């Protein structure tokens, strides 16, 4: 449901997702709205307003993109060139959104092993950290880096276009002002 901020009245109801919406964001250009369904595994692209000041609706339907898993979170770069989706299966999808109505998939990469702690075979279904995963994502202002964190003892920084890990930092629970000890 879209509300008018000044009047508090309902402007419109956007329908199309088969389940709850897990994330929603305007493209920095201001007229395109992205919604992702938590259970229907889709992203919908709404051309909400015309470029005029009247705020007229352009149309009720949306373009739909099918995804491989449920969307956990979405992030848009400040310059409006990139969008990243964090899926519940640990994958990150990076889109070029220079044309907000037609996102082009640039890269897909997995964060599962990095969230769980490593790639040297110590991560598996029976390991104590197998259930760790990232729950939040953020794009750098230029859209060239992706930062992931959440239900993990790691924060990971990735290259958005190639998807490789640039750096990884441990999250400590040490509150001592003298420094962190592993």
N, C-alpha and C positions, 0 to 999 in steps of 0.2 A: 504494500500500500504506500502510495506517495502522498505526503502531506504538504500543504502550503505553510511555510514557516510564519508568514505574516498573519494569516487568518486562522490557522489551525484546522482548516477544512481539508477533506480528502480531495486530492486532485485526480487520482486515478488508481486503479488496481492492476498491477501487472501479473498476469497469470501465465502459467506454462510449466513450471517445475512440478514434478509429481510428488515431491516430498519437501522437507524443510530446506530453507536456503541457509547455507553455512557461511557464505561471505558475499559481500556486495561492495562495489566501489565504482565511483565515477572516474572516467578517463580524465586526465588533467585538462583536456580541451573543454570539458563541461557538458557536452551533449550526449555522450555515449555512456551507458551504464552496463556494468558487467555483474551478473549474478551467477553463483555456483550452487548447485544442489548437493546437499550432504548425502542423500541416498539415491538420487536418480543418475548420478555420474554424468552430469551435463554442465556446460557453461552456456549461459544465454547472453546474447549481445543485443541490447536495447538501444535504438536511436530514439532517445526520450524527447528531446526538444529540438525545435528548429533553431537556426542561428539568430532568430529575431528576438527582440526584447519581450515580446508578448508571452513567451513561455508556452506557446502552443504545442500540443502533442503532435508528433509526426505520424505515428502508427501504433497499433496495439500488439502487433506480432513481433517476434524476435528471431534472430538467427540462433540456431542451436548447434553446439559442438559437443559430440559425444566424447567422453573421457574414459580411461581404462580403470579408474577407481574413484572413490569419493574424494571430494576436495576438502582438505583440512583448513587451508588458508590461502589468501591471494595477496600479492603485493604489486604495486605499480611504481615505476620509477618517476621521479619528479619531473623529468623532461618529457614524459609521455611516450617514450620510444619502446619501452619494454614492460612486460607483465610476467610474473612468475606465479605458478600454482604449486602448492605443496599438497601432494595426494596422501591419503591415509596409508597407502602401501609403501611410502617412503620415497616415491619418485618425485622429482621436480621437473615441471614443464616450463620452458622459457619461450615466450612469444614476442615477436616483433609486432608492435601495435602503432606504428607510424600512421597507418590508416586504421583508426580505432574500430571501424566496422568490419575489417577483414584481418584478424590476427593471423600471423604466419608463424608456425612452430619453428623455432630455431634450434632448440636442443632439449633432450630428455636425459636425465641422469638419476642414479639411485643414491640415496643418503643412508640407507639401512645399515651398512657396515660401519660407516663413520659415526653414526649415532650410538651404535652398540660398542664402539671402542676400538675397532681395528680390522685389518684385512689378513692377519697372519694365521688364520684357521682357528683362532680362539673364540670366534663368534659362531654360534650354532643354536639349534632349538633347545639344547640342554644346558647352554651356558647361562650363568647368573645374570648376564646383561643382555640376553636375547630380546627381552621385551622393551628395551629402551628405543625411543624413536623421537624424531623432531616434531614439534607441534606448531612452530611459528617460523615465519620466513620474512625476510626484508630485502628489498633491492636497494643498491646504492643509488644516489641521485641520478647518475648517468646511466644506470641499468647494466653496468658491466660486471658487477659482483653480486653474489647472492649469499646472504647470511642466514644460517639455520640454527635453531636452538629449541629447547623444550624439555621433554621427558627423557633427558639424557644427561650424562655428566660432561658433555662436550658441547662446544660452540664451534661450528664449522663455517669456513668461508670458501666459496666456490667461484670459479670463473663462469659467468653466465652463458657465454656462447659455446665454450668447449666442455663445460661441466666437470672439469677436474678440480680436485681439492687444492686450494691455495694455502690454507693454514687451518690449524685446529687448536683450540685452547681448552684445557680442563676447567670445569666449574668446581670450585672448592667450597667446603662448608666451614672453613676456618674463619673465625671472626676476630682473631688476634691481630692487633695493630702492628705487631712485630713482623708479620709476613705469613705467607701460606706454607704449610708443610704438607707434603703428600702422605 
